[in-house]
Amino acid sequence: MAYIERIIEDIEQSNPPLLTWTAALIGSITVGLSGVVPIALLPINTNPTAPHQENNDNRLKLLLSFAVGGLLGDVFLHLFPEAYAAARDKDSASRVNLGMWILGGILAFLLIEKIFQFTEEDDSEKPDEKKKGKKLILGYLNLAANCIDNFLHGLTVASSFLTSIKLGVVTTLAILVHEIPHEVGDFAILIRSGFSRWEAGKAQLGTAGVGVLGAIVALSLDSVHSLEARTAWILPFSAGGFLNIALVSILPDLMRERNPVEGLKQLGCMLLGILVMALLSNI
């Protein structure tokens, strides 16, 4: 361990810009690729004509419950505290802006959902087709939120590497540990929205590119203080978006469960999602 630390210190002493850029981009790509991990972990069959489809649907609802818990845990145990800590030492206007950006995130995602609803073709009066369109809206909302989240991760990873190579490596590993449970929930949301396993994986890879863009933005600014000043809105805005997805788009569907046993299982998975995020917030 000491030998590795000496190697990192030697690299930091030279620290050419090319090395910093390369390390930051590799770190952000690695974090982005965590989005395809659920393909191997969750081989869910979503074919409506498949046998035991009811069991598959119940499993998916449990994963969606875990996603709700993970999103709420991420918001209240990670995004909110971090955003408030950044605004606490500033004037009262900064704290008001924090609340405004949270509300802005909620309303922006609600507006996006309404735009999708108004622009989708409703010529057919078949309820199944309308339901399918609504599910697709949830998938697109989740991809939009994931893009913002990955952009934020790219900013964080790159700014850490700008500070030091060692801090960048530690930050990348910490984000990976936090992100994989989150990505499991995101994957379940996409599956519920009508995506196949491979379509969901390709969509997650697409959002990973936004994380690389965030890293490039941070590296281009080349100043941690300037970066914090220009991107302070992203944390509360992301929190508002996640709240909208969890409480407006997913939870109402779960509340329609009529089987008390399945309802208790879903509640347990929701609490498990919160617990996992609580444990990871202390790492």
BAGUVO-352532 format. One record per residue: residue number from 1; residue in one letter; x negated, z, y of N, C-alpha, C in turn. Coordinates in steps of 0.1 Angstrom, whole numbers. Layout:
N
SITE   resi   resn    n.c1    n.c3    n.c2   ca.c1   ca.c3   ca.c2    c.c1    c.c3    c.c2
SITE    NUM      A       X       Z       Y       X       Z       Y       X       Z       Y
...
***
This chain:
283
SITE   resi   resn    n.c1    n.c3    n.c2   ca.c1   ca.c3   ca.c2    c.c1    c.c3    c.c2
SITE      1      M      -8       0     -12       0       0       0      -9       0      13
SITE      2      A     -19       8      13     -28       9      24     -35      -4      26
SITE      3      Y     -38     -11      15     -45     -24      16     -36     -34      22
SITE      4      I     -23     -34      18     -14     -43      24     -12     -41      39
SITE      5      E     -12     -28      43     -11     -25      57     -23     -29      65
SITE      6      R     -35     -28      59     -47     -33      66     -46     -48      68
SITE      7      I     -41     -55      58     -40     -70      59     -30     -73      71
SITE      8      I     -19     -66      71      -9     -69      82     -15     -66      96
SITE      9      E     -23     -55      97     -29     -52     109     -39     -62     114
SITE     10      D     -47     -68     104     -56     -78     107     -49     -91     112
SITE     11      I     -37     -94     106     -30    -105     111     -24    -103     125
SITE     12      E     -20     -90     127     -14     -87     140     -25     -89     151
SITE     13      Q     -37     -85     148     -48     -86     158     -50    -100     163
SITE     14      S     -49    -110     154     -50    -124     159     -36    -129     164
SITE     15      N     -26    -127     156     -12    -129     159     -10    -142     167
SITE     16      P     -14    -154     162     -12    -166     169       3    -169     170
SITE     17      P       8    -176     180      22    -180     181      27    -187     169
SITE     18      L      19    -196     163      24    -203     151      27    -194     140
SITE     19      L      19    -183     138      21    -174     127      34    -166     130
SITE     20      T      36    -162     142      49    -154     145      61    -163     143
SITE     21      W      61    -175     147      72    -184     145      75    -186     131
SITE     22      T      64    -189     123      66    -192     109      72    -180     102
SITE     23      A      66    -168     104      71    -156      98      86    -153     102
SITE     24      A      89    -155     114     103    -152     119     113    -162     113
SITE     25      L     109    -174     112     118    -184     106     120    -182      91
SITE     26      I     109    -178      84     110    -175      70     119    -163      68
SITE     27      G     118    -153      76     126    -141      75     141    -144      78
SITE     28      S     144    -152      88     158    -155      91     164    -164      80
SITE     29      I     156    -173      74     161    -182      63     164    -173      51
SITE     30      T     155    -164      48     157    -155      37     170    -147      38
SITE     31      V     173    -141      50     185    -134      53     197    -143      51
SITE     32      G     196    -156      56     207    -165      55     210    -168      41
SITE     33      L     200    -170      33     202    -173      18     209    -162      10
SITE     34      S     210    -150      16     217    -140       9     232    -143       7
SITE     35      G     237    -153      16     250    -157      15     254    -164       2
SITE     36      V     244    -169      -6     247    -176     -18     245    -167     -30
SITE     37      V     241    -155     -28     239    -145     -39     252    -143     -47
SITE     38      P     263    -142     -40     276    -139     -47     279    -150     -57
SITE     39      I     274    -162     -56     277    -173     -66     273    -168     -80
SITE     40      A     262    -162     -80     257    -157     -93     264    -144     -98
SITE     41      L     268    -136     -88     273    -123     -91     288    -123     -94
SITE     42      L     295    -133     -88     310    -133     -89     315    -147     -94
SITE     43      P     314    -150    -107     319    -163    -112     334    -162    -114
SITE     44      I     341    -164    -103     356    -162    -103     362    -176    -105
SITE     45      N     372    -176    -115     379    -188    -118     392    -188    -109
SITE     46      T     393    -198    -100     404    -199     -91     414    -210     -94
SITE     47      N     413    -216    -106     422    -226    -110     436    -221    -113
SITE     48      P     446    -225    -106     460    -219    -108     465    -221    -122
SITE     49      T     461    -231    -129     466    -234    -142     457    -227    -153
SITE     50      A     447    -219    -149     438    -213    -159     445    -201    -165
SITE     51      P     442    -198    -178     448    -187    -184     443    -174    -178
SITE     52      H     452    -164    -179     448    -150    -173     447    -151    -158
SITE     53      Q     454    -161    -152     452    -162    -137     457    -150    -130
SITE     54      E     467    -142    -135     471    -130    -129     460    -120    -128
SITE     55      N     452    -119    -139     440    -109    -139     430    -114    -129
SITE     56      N     428    -127    -128     418    -132    -118     423    -129    -104
SITE     57      D     436    -130    -101     441    -127     -88     440    -113     -85
SITE     58      N     442    -104     -95     440     -90     -92     426     -86     -89
SITE     59      R     416     -93     -97     402     -90     -94     399     -95     -80
SITE     60      L     404    -106     -76     401    -111     -62     407    -102     -52
SITE     61      K     419     -96     -54     424     -87     -44     415     -74     -43
SITE     62      L     409     -70     -55     400     -59     -54     388     -62     -46
SITE     63      L     383     -74     -47     371     -79     -39     375     -80     -24
SITE     64      L     387     -84     -22     392     -85      -8     393     -71      -2
SITE     65      S     398     -61     -10     399     -47      -5     385     -42      -2
SITE     66      F     375     -45     -11     361     -42      -8     356     -48       5
SITE     67      A     361     -61       7     357     -68      19     362     -61      32
SITE     68      V     375     -56      31     381     -49      42     373     -36      45
SITE     69      G     370     -29      34     362     -16      36     348     -19      42
SITE     70      G     342     -30      37     329     -33      42     329     -37      56
SITE     71      L     339     -45      60     340     -49      74     343     -37      83
SITE     72      L     352     -29      79     355     -17      87     343      -7      88
SITE     73      G     336      -6      77     324       2      77     313      -4      86
SITE     74      D     311     -17      85     301     -24      93     304     -22     108
SITE     75      V     317     -23     111     321     -22     126     319      -7     131
SITE     76      F     325       3     124     325      16     129     312      24     126
SITE     77      L     304      20     116     292      27     113     279      20     117
SITE     78      H     280       8     121     269       0     124     270      -7     138
SITE     79      L     279     -16     140     280     -24     152     284     -15     164
SITE     80      F     295      -7     163     299       2     174     288      11     178
SITE     81      P     283      19     169     272      29     173     260      22     180
SITE     82      E     256      11     174     245       4     180     248      -2     194
SITE     83      A     260      -7     195     264     -13     208     265      -2     219
SITE     84      Y     271       9     214     273      21     224     260      27     228
SITE     85      A     251      28     218     238      34     221     231      25     232
SITE     86      A     233      12     231     226       3     241     233       5     255
SITE     87      A     246       8     255     253       9     268     253      23     273
SITE     88      R     251      33     265     252      47     269     243      50     281
SITE     89      D     230      45     280     221      49     290     222      41     303
SITE     90      K     232      32     304     234      24     316     246      29     324
SITE     91      D     250      22     334     261      27     342     274      25     335
SITE     92      S     285      31     341     298      31     335     303      17     333
SITE     93      A     299       8     342     304      -6     341     299     -13     328
SITE     94      S     287      -9     323     283     -14     311     291      -9     299
SITE     95      R     296       3     300     304       8     289     318       2     289
SITE     96      V     323      -1     301     336      -8     303     334     -22     297
SITE     97      N     323     -29     300     320     -42     295     320     -42     280
SITE     98      L     315     -31     274     314     -30     259     329     -31     254
SITE     99      G     338     -23     259     352     -23     255     358     -37     257
SITE    100      M     354     -43     268     360     -57     271     355     -67     261
SITE    101      W     343     -66     257     338     -76     247     344     -74     234
SITE    102      I     347     -61     230     354     -58     217     368     -64     218
SITE    103      L     375     -62     229     388     -68     230     387     -83     230
SITE    104      G     377     -88     237     375    -102     237     373    -108     223
SITE    105      G     366    -101     215     364    -106     201     377    -106     193
SITE    106      I     385     -96     195     398     -95     188     407    -107     192
SITE    107      L     408    -108     206     417    -118     211     412    -132     209
SITE    108      A     399    -134     209     393    -148     206     396    -152     192
SITE    109      F     394    -143     183     397    -147     169     412    -149     167
SITE    110      L     420    -141     174     435    -143     173     439    -157     179
SITE    111      L     432    -160     190     435    -173     196     431    -185     187
SITE    112      I     419    -183     180     415    -194     171     425    -196     160
SITE    113      E     430    -184     154     440    -185     144     452    -192     148
SITE    114      K     457    -189     160     469    -195     166     467    -210     168
SITE    115      I     455    -214     172     452    -228     174     453    -236     161
SITE    116      F     447    -230     151     448    -236     138     462    -237     133
SITE    117      Q     470    -227     135     484    -227     131     492    -238     139
SITE    118      F     489    -240     152     497    -249     159     493    -264     157
SITE    119      T     480    -266     153     475    -279     151     476    -284     137
SITE    120      E     479    -275     127     479    -280     113     492    -288     111
SITE    121      E     492    -297     103     504    -306     101     514    -299      92
SITE    122      D     526    -297      98     537    -289      92     549    -298      89
SITE    123      D     547    -311      87     558    -320      84     565    -316      71
SITE    124      S     557    -311      61     564    -307      49     569    -293      50
SITE    125      E     581    -291      44     587    -278      45     585    -270      32
SITE    126      K     575    -275      24     573    -267      12     565    -254      15
SITE    127      P     570    -243      11     564    -230      15     550    -229       9
SITE    128      D     547    -235      -3     534    -234      -9     523    -241       0
SITE    129      E     527    -252       6     517    -259      14     515    -252      27
SITE    130      K     525    -245      33     523    -237      45     514    -225      42
SITE    131      K     516    -219      30     508    -208      26     494    -212      24
SITE    132      K     492    -223      18     478    -228      16     471    -230      29
SITE    133      G     478    -236      39     472    -238      52     469    -225      59
SITE    134      K     477    -215      58     474    -202      63     462    -196      57
SITE    135      K     460    -198      44     448    -192      38     436    -199      43
SITE    136      L     436    -212      45     425    -219      50     421    -214      64
SITE    137      I     430    -210      72     427    -205      85     419    -193      84
SITE    138      L     422    -184      74     414    -172      72     400    -175      68
SITE    139      G     398    -186      60     385    -190      56     377    -195      68
SITE    140      Y     383    -202      77     376    -207      89     372    -196      98
SITE    141      L     382    -187     100     379    -175     108     367    -167     103
SITE    142      N     367    -165      90     356    -158      84     342    -165      86
SITE    143      L     343    -179      84     330    -186      87     326    -185     101
SITE    144      A     335    -185     111     332    -184     125     325    -170     127
SITE    145      A     331    -160     121     325    -146     123     312    -145     116
SITE    146      N     310    -152     105     297    -152      98     287    -159     106
SITE    147      C     291    -170     113     281    -177     121     276    -167     132
SITE    148      I     285    -160     139     281    -151     149     272    -140     143
SITE    149      D     276    -135     132     268    -124     125     254    -129     122
SITE    150      N     253    -141     116     240    -147     112     232    -150     125
SITE    151      F     238    -154     136     231    -156     148     225    -143     153
SITE    152      L     232    -133     152     227    -119     156     216    -115     147
SITE    153      H     217    -118     134     206    -114     125     193    -122     128
SITE    154      G     195    -135     131     184    -143     135     177    -138     148
SITE    155      L     185    -134     157     179    -127     170     171    -115     166
SITE    156      T     177    -106     158     171     -94     154     158     -96     147
SITE    157      V     158    -105     137     146    -107     129     135    -113     137
SITE    158      A     138    -123     146     128    -129     154     122    -119     164
SITE    159      S     131    -111     171     126    -102     181     117     -91     174
SITE    160      S     120     -88     162     112     -78     154      98     -84     152
SITE    161      F      98     -96     148      85    -103     145      77    -105     158
SITE    162      L      84    -106     170      77    -107     183      70     -94     186
SITE    163      T      76     -83     181      70     -70     184      58     -68     175
SITE    164      S      60     -70     162      48     -69     152      53     -75     139
SITE    165      I      43     -80     131      45     -86     118      51     -75     109
SITE    166      K      46     -63     109      50     -53     100      65     -49     103
SITE    167      L      68     -48     116      82     -44     120      92     -56     115
SITE    168      G      87     -68     117      95     -79     113      98     -79      98
SITE    169      V      88     -76      90      90     -76      75     100     -65      71
SITE    170      V      98     -53      77     107     -41      75     121     -44      79
SITE    171      T     123     -51      91     136     -54      96     143     -64      87
SITE    172      T     136     -74      82     141     -84      73     146     -78      60
SITE    173      L     138     -69      54     143     -62      42     155     -53      44
SITE    174      A     155     -46      56     166     -38      59     179     -46      60
SITE    175      I     178     -57      67     190     -65      69     195     -71      56
SITE    176      L     186     -75      47     189     -80      34     197     -70      26
SITE    177      V     193     -57      26     199     -46      19     214     -45      24
SITE    178      H     215     -45      37     228     -44      43     237     -56      41
SITE    179      E     231     -68      40     239     -80      41     245     -84      27
SITE    180      I     238     -81      16     243     -86       4     257     -80       0
SITE    181      P     260     -67       2     274     -63       0     284     -70       9
SITE    182      H     280     -72      22     288     -79      31     291     -93      27
SITE    183      E     281    -100      22     283    -114      17     292    -115       5
SITE    184      V     292    -104      -3     301    -104     -15     316    -104      -9
SITE    185      G     318     -96       1     332     -96       7     335    -110      14
SITE    186      D     325    -116      21     327    -129      27     331    -139      17
SITE    187      F     324    -139       5     326    -148      -5     340    -147     -11
SITE    188      A     344    -135     -13     358    -132     -18     368    -138      -8
SITE    189      I     366    -136       5     375    -142      15     376    -157      14
SITE    190      L     365    -163      13     365    -178      12     372    -183      -1
SITE    191      I     370    -176     -12     377    -179     -25     392    -178     -23
SITE    192      R     396    -167     -16     410    -165     -14     416    -175      -5
SITE    193      S     408    -181       4     412    -192      13     413    -206       7
SITE    194      G     410    -207      -6     411    -219     -12     398    -227     -15
SITE    195      F     387    -221     -11     374    -227     -14     370    -225     -29
SITE    196      S     364    -235     -35     358    -233     -48     345    -225     -47
SITE    197      R     340    -221     -58     327    -213     -57     316    -221     -50
SITE    198      W     315    -234     -54     304    -242     -48     307    -246     -33
SITE    199      E     320    -248     -30     323    -250     -16     320    -238      -7
SITE    200      A     323    -226     -13     320    -214      -6     305    -212      -4
SITE    201      G     298    -216     -15     283    -215     -14     277    -224      -3
SITE    202      K     282    -237      -3     278    -246       7     281    -242      21
SITE    203      A     293    -236      23     297    -231      36     288    -220      40
SITE    204      Q     285    -211      31     276    -200      34     262    -205      38
SITE    205      L     257    -215      31     245    -221      35     245    -227      49
SITE    206      G     257    -233      53     258    -238      66     257    -228      77
SITE    207      T     263    -216      74     263    -205      84     248    -199      85
SITE    208      A     241    -201      74     227    -196      74     219    -204      85
SITE    209      G     222    -217      87     215    -224      97     217    -219     111
SITE    210      V     228    -212     113     231    -206     126     221    -194     128
SITE    211      G     218    -187     117     208    -176     118     194    -181     122
SITE    212      V     191    -193     117     178    -199     121     178    -203     136
SITE    213      L     190    -207     140     191    -211     155     189    -198     163
SITE    214      G     195    -187     159     193    -174     166     179    -170     167
SITE    215      A     171    -172     156     157    -169     156     150    -178     166
SITE    216      I     153    -191     166     146    -200     176     149    -196     190
SITE    217      V     162    -192     193     165    -187     206     157    -175     210
SITE    218      A     156    -165     201     148    -153     204     133    -157     206
SITE    219      L     128    -165     198     113    -169     199     111    -177     212
SITE    220      S     121    -185     216     119    -193     228     119    -184     241
SITE    221      L     128    -173     241     128    -164     252     115    -156     252
SITE    222      D     109    -153     240      96    -146     239      95    -133     247
SITE    223      S     106    -126     248     106    -113     255     117    -105     250
SITE    224      V     114     -94     243     124     -85     237     134     -80     248
SITE    225      H     129     -76     259     137     -71     270     147     -81     275
SITE    226      S     142     -93     277     150    -104     282     161    -108     272
SITE    227      L     157    -107     259     166    -110     248     177    -100     248
SITE    228      E     174     -87     249     185     -77     249     194     -79     261
SITE    229      A     189     -82     272     197     -84     284     207     -96     283
SITE    230      R     203    -106     276     211    -118     275     220    -118     263
SITE    231      T     218    -110     254     226    -110     241     233     -97     238
SITE    232      A     234     -88     249     241     -75     247     255     -77     243
SITE    233      W     262     -88     246     276     -90     243     279     -93     228
SITE    234      I     269     -97     221     271    -102     207     276     -92     198
SITE    235      L     270     -80     198     274     -69     189     289     -65     191
SITE    236      P     293     -62     203     308     -58     205     317     -70     202
SITE    237      F     313     -82     205     322     -93     203     323     -95     188
SITE    238      S     312     -94     180     313     -95     166     321     -84     160
SITE    239      A     320     -72     165     329     -61     160     343     -64     162
SITE    240      G     347     -69     173     361     -73     176     366     -84     166
SITE    241      G     357     -94     163     361    -104     154     363     -99     140
SITE    242      F     354     -90     135     355     -84     122     367     -75     121
SITE    243      L     371     -68     132     383     -60     131     395     -69     130
SITE    244      N     396     -80     136     407     -90     135     408     -95     121
SITE    245      I     397     -99     115     397    -104     101     402     -94      91
SITE    246      A     397     -81      93     400     -71      83     414     -66      84
SITE    247      L     419     -63      97     432     -56      99     443     -66     101
SITE    248      V     440     -78     106     451     -88     109     453     -98      98
SITE    249      S     441    -103      93     442    -115      84     442    -111      70
SITE    250      I     436    -100      66     435     -96      51     444     -85      48
SITE    251      L     443     -74      55     451     -62      51     466     -64      49
SITE    252      P     473     -72      58     487     -74      56     490     -80      42
SITE    253      D     482     -89      37     484     -95      24     483     -84      13
SITE    254      L     473     -76      15     471     -65       5     482     -55       5
SITE    255      M     488     -53      17     499     -43      18     512     -48      11
SITE    256      R     512     -61       7     524     -66      -1     523     -62     -15
SITE    257      E     513     -56     -20     512     -52     -34     523     -42     -38
SITE    258      R     530     -46     -49     541     -37     -53     537     -29     -65
SITE    259      N     526     -32     -72     522     -24     -84     514     -12     -79
SITE    260      P     519       0     -81     512      12     -75     498      14     -81
SITE    261      V     496      10     -94     483      12    -100     473       2     -93
SITE    262      E     477     -10     -91     468     -20     -84     466     -16     -69
SITE    263      G     477     -10     -63     475      -5     -50     465       6     -48
SITE    264      L     465      15     -58     455      26     -58     441      20     -60
SITE    265      K     440      10     -69     427       4     -72     422      -3     -59
SITE    266      Q     430     -10     -52     426     -16     -39     422      -6     -29
SITE    267      L     429       5     -28     425      16     -19     411      21     -23
SITE    268      G     409      23     -36     396      28     -40     385      18     -37
SITE    269      C     387       5     -38     377      -5     -35     375      -5     -20
SITE    270      M     385      -3     -12     383      -3       2     375       9       6
SITE    271      L     377      21       0     369      33       3     355      30      -2
SITE    272      L     353      23     -13     340      20     -18     332      12      -8
SITE    273      G     339       2      -3     333      -7       7     328       1      19
SITE    274      I     336      11      24     332      19      35     320      28      31
SITE    275      L     321      34      19     310      43      14     297      35      13
SITE    276      V     297      23       8     285      15       7     279      13      21
SITE    277      M     287       9      30     282       7      44     277      20      50
SITE    278      A     283      31      47     279      44      52     265      47      47
SITE    279      L     263      45      34     250      48      27     239      39      33
SITE    280      L     243      26      35     233      16      39     229      19      54
SITE    281      S     239      24      62     236      27      76     225      38      78
SITE    282      N     223      46      67     212      56      68     199      51      63
SITE    283      I     198      39      59     185      34      54     176      29      66
***
